[in-house]
Amino acid sequence: MTPEDPPYSAGAKSITHPDFEPVWSAAEDLGMAAFGHFGFSKEKIHVGWAHNGRGLSTYNLLSHMLHFQTAPQLLLGAMIFDGLFERHPKLTVVMEEVGIDWLPYFVSWMDRATGKATGLEGSDPDDEKRRGGDRVMTGTTMVGETYTLPLALSEYLRRQVRVSPLVSLQRLHPVLDEVPSLLCFSSDYPHVEGLASAVQICDEQLVGESEEVRTEFFGGVGELIGV
């Protein structure tokens, strides 16, 4: 099957397709950040999960769960693996209102899958560890020689991506500890999930953190876009 064959000929294109290069170049030139906000992609699950004899509430719940977990990983994974961040090193992307719980898994899995694990336990390709009697082969990759970009996925993320938590639903820790430098503050108050006390809630959770961590979190993407 080639990209010209069905189902690819239906008109859908990855956001990393060459046709969109002018958009990313313009964002770089203008010093603009691109935002992925809740609802930017609806991950579909088979309609059979709605045929449960009890109504649509389960189906709706599962759809929302998949959206929060899958949509941002698909977007960022494609942008990095397809070389978009390598071609546009000044592009800044902010993932907003899609939560943060997926981040540690995403960073760890993708770095290891591409054989570019850095700063993680067992990142040495020759290292083998035993956990609960099971051998973990940390040098195994999922993509073989196809990943040729110079940086690890996590390095592109820290250089060009920030993710904002849903303050009303999630705490900053332990994600803040596992993937430092990736989180930033945001609130869409007066929307109900934005919370009028969002700043105070985050501030209390940052007690004991260094001034550098606090500045990085509340500073958002200002430093990345040069403001």
MODELLER restraints for C-alpha pairs under 7 A, 6 or more apart:
rsr = mdl.restraints
at = mdl.atoms
rsr.add(forms.Gaussian(group=physical.xy_distance, feature=features.Distance(at['CA:16:A'], at['CA:78:A']), mean=6.86, stdev=0.5))
rsr.add(forms.Gaussian(group=physical.xy_distance, feature=features.Distance(at['CA:16:A'], at['CA:79:A']), mean=5.98, stdev=0.5))
rsr.add(forms.Gaussian(group=physical.xy_distance, feature=features.Distance(at['CA:16:A'], at['CA:82:A']), mean=6.61, stdev=0.5))
rsr.add(forms.Gaussian(group=physical.xy_distance, feature=features.Distance(at['CA:16:A'], at['CA:84:A']), mean=6.36, stdev=0.5))
rsr.add(forms.Gaussian(group=physical.xy_distance, feature=features.Distance(at['CA:27:A'], at['CA:33:A']), mean=6.82, stdev=0.5))
rsr.add(forms.Gaussian(group=physical.xy_distance, feature=features.Distance(at['CA:27:A'], at['CA:91:A']), mean=6.72, stdev=0.5))
rsr.add(forms.Gaussian(group=physical.xy_distance, feature=features.Distance(at['CA:28:A'], at['CA:90:A']), mean=5.65, stdev=0.5))
rsr.add(forms.Gaussian(group=physical.xy_distance, feature=features.Distance(at['CA:28:A'], at['CA:91:A']), mean=5.19, stdev=0.5))
rsr.add(forms.Gaussian(group=physical.xy_distance, feature=features.Distance(at['CA:31:A'], at['CA:225:A']), mean=5.57, stdev=0.5))
rsr.add(forms.Gaussian(group=physical.xy_distance, feature=features.Distance(at['CA:32:A'], at['CA:225:A']), mean=6.81, stdev=0.5))
rsr.add(forms.Gaussian(group=physical.xy_distance, feature=features.Distance(at['CA:33:A'], at['CA:91:A']), mean=6.88, stdev=0.5))
rsr.add(forms.Gaussian(group=physical.xy_distance, feature=features.Distance(at['CA:33:A'], at['CA:92:A']), mean=4.88, stdev=0.5))
rsr.add(forms.Gaussian(group=physical.xy_distance, feature=features.Distance(at['CA:33:A'], at['CA:93:A']), mean=5.61, stdev=0.5))
rsr.add(forms.Gaussian(group=physical.xy_distance, feature=features.Distance(at['CA:33:A'], at['CA:94:A']), mean=6.94, stdev=0.5))
rsr.add(forms.Gaussian(group=physical.xy_distance, feature=features.Distance(at['CA:34:A'], at['CA:92:A']), mean=6.24, stdev=0.5))
rsr.add(forms.Gaussian(group=physical.xy_distance, feature=features.Distance(at['CA:34:A'], at['CA:93:A']), mean=4.75, stdev=0.5))
rsr.add(forms.Gaussian(group=physical.xy_distance, feature=features.Distance(at['CA:34:A'], at['CA:94:A']), mean=6.19, stdev=0.5))
rsr.add(forms.Gaussian(group=physical.xy_distance, feature=features.Distance(at['CA:35:A'], at['CA:93:A']), mean=5.78, stdev=0.5))
rsr.add(forms.Gaussian(group=physical.xy_distance, feature=features.Distance(at['CA:35:A'], at['CA:94:A']), mean=4.78, stdev=0.5))
rsr.add(forms.Gaussian(group=physical.xy_distance, feature=features.Distance(at['CA:35:A'], at['CA:95:A']), mean=5.89, stdev=0.5))
rsr.add(forms.Gaussian(group=physical.xy_distance, feature=features.Distance(at['CA:35:A'], at['CA:96:A']), mean=6.85, stdev=0.5))
rsr.add(forms.Gaussian(group=physical.xy_distance, feature=features.Distance(at['CA:36:A'], at['CA:94:A']), mean=6.15, stdev=0.5))
rsr.add(forms.Gaussian(group=physical.xy_distance, feature=features.Distance(at['CA:36:A'], at['CA:95:A']), mean=4.74, stdev=0.5))
rsr.add(forms.Gaussian(group=physical.xy_distance, feature=features.Distance(at['CA:36:A'], at['CA:96:A']), mean=5.97, stdev=0.5))
rsr.add(forms.Gaussian(group=physical.xy_distance, feature=features.Distance(at['CA:37:A'], at['CA:95:A']), mean=6.16, stdev=0.5))
rsr.add(forms.Gaussian(group=physical.xy_distance, feature=features.Distance(at['CA:37:A'], at['CA:96:A']), mean=4.84, stdev=0.5))
rsr.add(forms.Gaussian(group=physical.xy_distance, feature=features.Distance(at['CA:37:A'], at['CA:97:A']), mean=5.96, stdev=0.5))
rsr.add(forms.Gaussian(group=physical.xy_distance, feature=features.Distance(at['CA:37:A'], at['CA:98:A']), mean=6.96, stdev=0.5))
rsr.add(forms.Gaussian(group=physical.xy_distance, feature=features.Distance(at['CA:38:A'], at['CA:96:A']), mean=6.66, stdev=0.5))
rsr.add(forms.Gaussian(group=physical.xy_distance, feature=features.Distance(at['CA:38:A'], at['CA:97:A']), mean=5.38, stdev=0.5))
rsr.add(forms.Gaussian(group=physical.xy_distance, feature=features.Distance(at['CA:38:A'], at['CA:98:A']), mean=5.63, stdev=0.5))
rsr.add(forms.Gaussian(group=physical.xy_distance, feature=features.Distance(at['CA:41:A'], at['CA:71:A']), mean=6.00, stdev=0.5))
rsr.add(forms.Gaussian(group=physical.xy_distance, feature=features.Distance(at['CA:42:A'], at['CA:67:A']), mean=5.90, stdev=0.5))
rsr.add(forms.Gaussian(group=physical.xy_distance, feature=features.Distance(at['CA:43:A'], at['CA:63:A']), mean=6.83, stdev=0.5))
rsr.add(forms.Gaussian(group=physical.xy_distance, feature=features.Distance(at['CA:43:A'], at['CA:66:A']), mean=6.30, stdev=0.5))
rsr.add(forms.Gaussian(group=physical.xy_distance, feature=features.Distance(at['CA:43:A'], at['CA:67:A']), mean=5.40, stdev=0.5))
rsr.add(forms.Gaussian(group=physical.xy_distance, feature=features.Distance(at['CA:43:A'], at['CA:71:A']), mean=6.61, stdev=0.5))
rsr.add(forms.Gaussian(group=physical.xy_distance, feature=features.Distance(at['CA:44:A'], at['CA:63:A']), mean=6.76, stdev=0.5))
rsr.add(forms.Gaussian(group=physical.xy_distance, feature=features.Distance(at['CA:45:A'], at['CA:63:A']), mean=6.68, stdev=0.5))
rsr.add(forms.Gaussian(group=physical.xy_distance, feature=features.Distance(at['CA:49:A'], at['CA:59:A']), mean=6.04, stdev=0.5))
rsr.add(forms.Gaussian(group=physical.xy_distance, feature=features.Distance(at['CA:50:A'], at['CA:56:A']), mean=5.64, stdev=0.5))
rsr.add(forms.Gaussian(group=physical.xy_distance, feature=features.Distance(at['CA:50:A'], at['CA:59:A']), mean=5.01, stdev=0.5))
rsr.add(forms.Gaussian(group=physical.xy_distance, feature=features.Distance(at['CA:68:A'], at['CA:98:A']), mean=5.05, stdev=0.5))
rsr.add(forms.Gaussian(group=physical.xy_distance, feature=features.Distance(at['CA:68:A'], at['CA:99:A']), mean=6.56, stdev=0.5))
rsr.add(forms.Gaussian(group=physical.xy_distance, feature=features.Distance(at['CA:69:A'], at['CA:102:A']), mean=5.84, stdev=0.5))
rsr.add(forms.Gaussian(group=physical.xy_distance, feature=features.Distance(at['CA:73:A'], at['CA:106:A']), mean=6.74, stdev=0.5))
rsr.add(forms.Gaussian(group=physical.xy_distance, feature=features.Distance(at['CA:79:A'], at['CA:85:A']), mean=6.42, stdev=0.5))
rsr.add(forms.Gaussian(group=physical.xy_distance, feature=features.Distance(at['CA:80:A'], at['CA:153:A']), mean=6.50, stdev=0.5))
rsr.add(forms.Gaussian(group=physical.xy_distance, feature=features.Distance(at['CA:85:A'], at['CA:91:A']), mean=6.91, stdev=0.5))
rsr.add(forms.Gaussian(group=physical.xy_distance, feature=features.Distance(at['CA:85:A'], at['CA:156:A']), mean=6.77, stdev=0.5))
rsr.add(forms.Gaussian(group=physical.xy_distance, feature=features.Distance(at['CA:91:A'], at['CA:160:A']), mean=6.37, stdev=0.5))
rsr.add(forms.Gaussian(group=physical.xy_distance, feature=features.Distance(at['CA:92:A'], at['CA:160:A']), mean=4.79, stdev=0.5))
rsr.add(forms.Gaussian(group=physical.xy_distance, feature=features.Distance(at['CA:92:A'], at['CA:161:A']), mean=5.82, stdev=0.5))
rsr.add(forms.Gaussian(group=physical.xy_distance, feature=features.Distance(at['CA:92:A'], at['CA:224:A']), mean=6.75, stdev=0.5))
rsr.add(forms.Gaussian(group=physical.xy_distance, feature=features.Distance(at['CA:92:A'], at['CA:225:A']), mean=6.97, stdev=0.5))
rsr.add(forms.Gaussian(group=physical.xy_distance, feature=features.Distance(at['CA:93:A'], at['CA:160:A']), mean=6.30, stdev=0.5))
rsr.add(forms.Gaussian(group=physical.xy_distance, feature=features.Distance(at['CA:93:A'], at['CA:161:A']), mean=4.89, stdev=0.5))
rsr.add(forms.Gaussian(group=physical.xy_distance, feature=features.Distance(at['CA:93:A'], at['CA:162:A']), mean=6.55, stdev=0.5))
rsr.add(forms.Gaussian(group=physical.xy_distance, feature=features.Distance(at['CA:94:A'], at['CA:161:A']), mean=5.76, stdev=0.5))
rsr.add(forms.Gaussian(group=physical.xy_distance, feature=features.Distance(at['CA:94:A'], at['CA:162:A']), mean=4.90, stdev=0.5))
rsr.add(forms.Gaussian(group=physical.xy_distance, feature=features.Distance(at['CA:94:A'], at['CA:163:A']), mean=5.66, stdev=0.5))
rsr.add(forms.Gaussian(group=physical.xy_distance, feature=features.Distance(at['CA:95:A'], at['CA:162:A']), mean=6.40, stdev=0.5))
rsr.add(forms.Gaussian(group=physical.xy_distance, feature=features.Distance(at['CA:95:A'], at['CA:163:A']), mean=4.69, stdev=0.5))
rsr.add(forms.Gaussian(group=physical.xy_distance, feature=features.Distance(at['CA:95:A'], at['CA:164:A']), mean=6.35, stdev=0.5))
rsr.add(forms.Gaussian(group=physical.xy_distance, feature=features.Distance(at['CA:96:A'], at['CA:163:A']), mean=6.11, stdev=0.5))
rsr.add(forms.Gaussian(group=physical.xy_distance, feature=features.Distance(at['CA:96:A'], at['CA:164:A']), mean=5.22, stdev=0.5))
rsr.add(forms.Gaussian(group=physical.xy_distance, feature=features.Distance(at['CA:97:A'], at['CA:164:A']), mean=6.52, stdev=0.5))
rsr.add(forms.Gaussian(group=physical.xy_distance, feature=features.Distance(at['CA:97:A'], at['CA:165:A']), mean=6.51, stdev=0.5))
rsr.add(forms.Gaussian(group=physical.xy_distance, feature=features.Distance(at['CA:97:A'], at['CA:166:A']), mean=5.64, stdev=0.5))
rsr.add(forms.Gaussian(group=physical.xy_distance, feature=features.Distance(at['CA:99:A'], at['CA:164:A']), mean=6.87, stdev=0.5))
rsr.add(forms.Gaussian(group=physical.xy_distance, feature=features.Distance(at['CA:99:A'], at['CA:165:A']), mean=4.97, stdev=0.5))
rsr.add(forms.Gaussian(group=physical.xy_distance, feature=features.Distance(at['CA:99:A'], at['CA:166:A']), mean=5.27, stdev=0.5))
rsr.add(forms.Gaussian(group=physical.xy_distance, feature=features.Distance(at['CA:100:A'], at['CA:163:A']), mean=6.87, stdev=0.5))
rsr.add(forms.Gaussian(group=physical.xy_distance, feature=features.Distance(at['CA:100:A'], at['CA:165:A']), mean=5.48, stdev=0.5))
rsr.add(forms.Gaussian(group=physical.xy_distance, feature=features.Distance(at['CA:101:A'], at['CA:175:A']), mean=6.82, stdev=0.5))
rsr.add(forms.Gaussian(group=physical.xy_distance, feature=features.Distance(at['CA:104:A'], at['CA:175:A']), mean=6.63, stdev=0.5))
rsr.add(forms.Gaussian(group=physical.xy_distance, feature=features.Distance(at['CA:104:A'], at['CA:178:A']), mean=6.26, stdev=0.5))
rsr.add(forms.Gaussian(group=physical.xy_distance, feature=features.Distance(at['CA:104:A'], at['CA:179:A']), mean=6.19, stdev=0.5))
rsr.add(forms.Gaussian(group=physical.xy_distance, feature=features.Distance(at['CA:107:A'], at['CA:154:A']), mean=5.80, stdev=0.5))
rsr.add(forms.Gaussian(group=physical.xy_distance, feature=features.Distance(at['CA:110:A'], at['CA:153:A']), mean=6.65, stdev=0.5))
rsr.add(forms.Gaussian(group=physical.xy_distance, feature=features.Distance(at['CA:111:A'], at['CA:117:A']), mean=4.53, stdev=0.5))
rsr.add(forms.Gaussian(group=physical.xy_distance, feature=features.Distance(at['CA:111:A'], at['CA:152:A']), mean=6.12, stdev=0.5))
rsr.add(forms.Gaussian(group=physical.xy_distance, feature=features.Distance(at['CA:111:A'], at['CA:153:A']), mean=5.69, stdev=0.5))
rsr.add(forms.Gaussian(group=physical.xy_distance, feature=features.Distance(at['CA:111:A'], at['CA:154:A']), mean=6.68, stdev=0.5))
rsr.add(forms.Gaussian(group=physical.xy_distance, feature=features.Distance(at['CA:112:A'], at['CA:141:A']), mean=6.26, stdev=0.5))
rsr.add(forms.Gaussian(group=physical.xy_distance, feature=features.Distance(at['CA:113:A'], at['CA:141:A']), mean=4.45, stdev=0.5))
rsr.add(forms.Gaussian(group=physical.xy_distance, feature=features.Distance(at['CA:113:A'], at['CA:142:A']), mean=4.70, stdev=0.5))
rsr.add(forms.Gaussian(group=physical.xy_distance, feature=features.Distance(at['CA:113:A'], at['CA:143:A']), mean=6.57, stdev=0.5))
rsr.add(forms.Gaussian(group=physical.xy_distance, feature=features.Distance(at['CA:114:A'], at['CA:141:A']), mean=5.46, stdev=0.5))
rsr.add(forms.Gaussian(group=physical.xy_distance, feature=features.Distance(at['CA:114:A'], at['CA:142:A']), mean=6.35, stdev=0.5))
rsr.add(forms.Gaussian(group=physical.xy_distance, feature=features.Distance(at['CA:114:A'], at['CA:143:A']), mean=5.92, stdev=0.5))
rsr.add(forms.Gaussian(group=physical.xy_distance, feature=features.Distance(at['CA:114:A'], at['CA:147:A']), mean=6.10, stdev=0.5))
rsr.add(forms.Gaussian(group=physical.xy_distance, feature=features.Distance(at['CA:115:A'], at['CA:139:A']), mean=6.57, stdev=0.5))
rsr.add(forms.Gaussian(group=physical.xy_distance, feature=features.Distance(at['CA:115:A'], at['CA:140:A']), mean=6.94, stdev=0.5))
rsr.add(forms.Gaussian(group=physical.xy_distance, feature=features.Distance(at['CA:115:A'], at['CA:141:A']), mean=5.20, stdev=0.5))
rsr.add(forms.Gaussian(group=physical.xy_distance, feature=features.Distance(at['CA:116:A'], at['CA:152:A']), mean=4.99, stdev=0.5))
rsr.add(forms.Gaussian(group=physical.xy_distance, feature=features.Distance(at['CA:117:A'], at['CA:123:A']), mean=5.16, stdev=0.5))
rsr.add(forms.Gaussian(group=physical.xy_distance, feature=features.Distance(at['CA:117:A'], at['CA:152:A']), mean=6.75, stdev=0.5))
rsr.add(forms.Gaussian(group=physical.xy_distance, feature=features.Distance(at['CA:122:A'], at['CA:138:A']), mean=6.14, stdev=0.5))
rsr.add(forms.Gaussian(group=physical.xy_distance, feature=features.Distance(at['CA:123:A'], at['CA:138:A']), mean=6.46, stdev=0.5))
rsr.add(forms.Gaussian(group=physical.xy_distance, feature=features.Distance(at['CA:125:A'], at['CA:138:A']), mean=5.92, stdev=0.5))
rsr.add(forms.Gaussian(group=physical.xy_distance, feature=features.Distance(at['CA:125:A'], at['CA:139:A']), mean=4.00, stdev=0.5))
rsr.add(forms.Gaussian(group=physical.xy_distance, feature=features.Distance(at['CA:126:A'], at['CA:139:A']), mean=6.26, stdev=0.5))
rsr.add(forms.Gaussian(group=physical.xy_distance, feature=features.Distance(at['CA:127:A'], at['CA:138:A']), mean=6.43, stdev=0.5))
rsr.add(forms.Gaussian(group=physical.xy_distance, feature=features.Distance(at['CA:128:A'], at['CA:135:A']), mean=6.80, stdev=0.5))
rsr.add(forms.Gaussian(group=physical.xy_distance, feature=features.Distance(at['CA:128:A'], at['CA:136:A']), mean=5.90, stdev=0.5))
rsr.add(forms.Gaussian(group=physical.xy_distance, feature=features.Distance(at['CA:128:A'], at['CA:137:A']), mean=5.59, stdev=0.5))
rsr.add(forms.Gaussian(group=physical.xy_distance, feature=features.Distance(at['CA:128:A'], at['CA:138:A']), mean=6.46, stdev=0.5))
rsr.add(forms.Gaussian(group=physical.xy_distance, feature=features.Distance(at['CA:129:A'], at['CA:135:A']), mean=5.97, stdev=0.5))
rsr.add(forms.Gaussian(group=physical.xy_distance, feature=features.Distance(at['CA:129:A'], at['CA:136:A']), mean=5.57, stdev=0.5))
rsr.add(forms.Gaussian(group=physical.xy_distance, feature=features.Distance(at['CA:130:A'], at['CA:136:A']), mean=6.26, stdev=0.5))
rsr.add(forms.Gaussian(group=physical.xy_distance, feature=features.Distance(at['CA:158:A'], at['CA:181:A']), mean=6.27, stdev=0.5))
rsr.add(forms.Gaussian(group=physical.xy_distance, feature=features.Distance(at['CA:158:A'], at['CA:182:A']), mean=5.90, stdev=0.5))
rsr.add(forms.Gaussian(group=physical.xy_distance, feature=features.Distance(at['CA:161:A'], at['CA:182:A']), mean=6.75, stdev=0.5))
rsr.add(forms.Gaussian(group=physical.xy_distance, feature=features.Distance(at['CA:162:A'], at['CA:182:A']), mean=4.91, stdev=0.5))
rsr.add(forms.Gaussian(group=physical.xy_distance, feature=features.Distance(at['CA:162:A'], at['CA:183:A']), mean=5.55, stdev=0.5))
rsr.add(forms.Gaussian(group=physical.xy_distance, feature=features.Distance(at['CA:162:A'], at['CA:184:A']), mean=6.12, stdev=0.5))
rsr.add(forms.Gaussian(group=physical.xy_distance, feature=features.Distance(at['CA:163:A'], at['CA:182:A']), mean=6.03, stdev=0.5))
rsr.add(forms.Gaussian(group=physical.xy_distance, feature=features.Distance(at['CA:163:A'], at['CA:183:A']), mean=4.91, stdev=0.5))
rsr.add(forms.Gaussian(group=physical.xy_distance, feature=features.Distance(at['CA:163:A'], at['CA:184:A']), mean=5.94, stdev=0.5))
rsr.add(forms.Gaussian(group=physical.xy_distance, feature=features.Distance(at['CA:164:A'], at['CA:183:A']), mean=5.60, stdev=0.5))
rsr.add(forms.Gaussian(group=physical.xy_distance, feature=features.Distance(at['CA:164:A'], at['CA:184:A']), mean=4.99, stdev=0.5))
rsr.add(forms.Gaussian(group=physical.xy_distance, feature=features.Distance(at['CA:164:A'], at['CA:185:A']), mean=5.52, stdev=0.5))
rsr.add(forms.Gaussian(group=physical.xy_distance, feature=features.Distance(at['CA:164:A'], at['CA:186:A']), mean=5.89, stdev=0.5))
rsr.add(forms.Gaussian(group=physical.xy_distance, feature=features.Distance(at['CA:167:A'], at['CA:198:A']), mean=6.30, stdev=0.5))
rsr.add(forms.Gaussian(group=physical.xy_distance, feature=features.Distance(at['CA:168:A'], at['CA:193:A']), mean=5.66, stdev=0.5))
rsr.add(forms.Gaussian(group=physical.xy_distance, feature=features.Distance(at['CA:168:A'], at['CA:194:A']), mean=6.91, stdev=0.5))
rsr.add(forms.Gaussian(group=physical.xy_distance, feature=features.Distance(at['CA:168:A'], at['CA:195:A']), mean=6.74, stdev=0.5))
rsr.add(forms.Gaussian(group=physical.xy_distance, feature=features.Distance(at['CA:172:A'], at['CA:205:A']), mean=6.88, stdev=0.5))
rsr.add(forms.Gaussian(group=physical.xy_distance, feature=features.Distance(at['CA:176:A'], at['CA:183:A']), mean=6.86, stdev=0.5))
rsr.add(forms.Gaussian(group=physical.xy_distance, feature=features.Distance(at['CA:181:A'], at['CA:216:A']), mean=6.93, stdev=0.5))
rsr.add(forms.Gaussian(group=physical.xy_distance, feature=features.Distance(at['CA:183:A'], at['CA:217:A']), mean=5.99, stdev=0.5))
rsr.add(forms.Gaussian(group=physical.xy_distance, feature=features.Distance(at['CA:184:A'], at['CA:217:A']), mean=4.35, stdev=0.5))
rsr.add(forms.Gaussian(group=physical.xy_distance, feature=features.Distance(at['CA:184:A'], at['CA:218:A']), mean=6.02, stdev=0.5))
rsr.add(forms.Gaussian(group=physical.xy_distance, feature=features.Distance(at['CA:184:A'], at['CA:220:A']), mean=4.78, stdev=0.5))
rsr.add(forms.Gaussian(group=physical.xy_distance, feature=features.Distance(at['CA:185:A'], at['CA:217:A']), mean=5.84, stdev=0.5))
rsr.add(forms.Gaussian(group=physical.xy_distance, feature=features.Distance(at['CA:185:A'], at['CA:218:A']), mean=5.28, stdev=0.5))
rsr.add(forms.Gaussian(group=physical.xy_distance, feature=features.Distance(at['CA:185:A'], at['CA:220:A']), mean=5.93, stdev=0.5))
rsr.add(forms.Gaussian(group=physical.xy_distance, feature=features.Distance(at['CA:187:A'], at['CA:194:A']), mean=4.73, stdev=0.5))
rsr.add(forms.Gaussian(group=physical.xy_distance, feature=features.Distance(at['CA:187:A'], at['CA:198:A']), mean=6.74, stdev=0.5))
rsr.add(forms.Gaussian(group=physical.xy_distance, feature=features.Distance(at['CA:188:A'], at['CA:194:A']), mean=4.66, stdev=0.5))
rsr.add(forms.Gaussian(group=physical.xy_distance, feature=features.Distance(at['CA:189:A'], at['CA:195:A']), mean=5.58, stdev=0.5))
rsr.add(forms.Gaussian(group=physical.xy_distance, feature=features.Distance(at['CA:189:A'], at['CA:196:A']), mean=6.06, stdev=0.5))
rsr.add(forms.Gaussian(group=physical.xy_distance, feature=features.Distance(at['CA:190:A'], at['CA:196:A']), mean=6.89, stdev=0.5))
rsr.add(forms.Gaussian(group=physical.xy_distance, feature=features.Distance(at['CA:206:A'], at['CA:214:A']), mean=6.79, stdev=0.5))
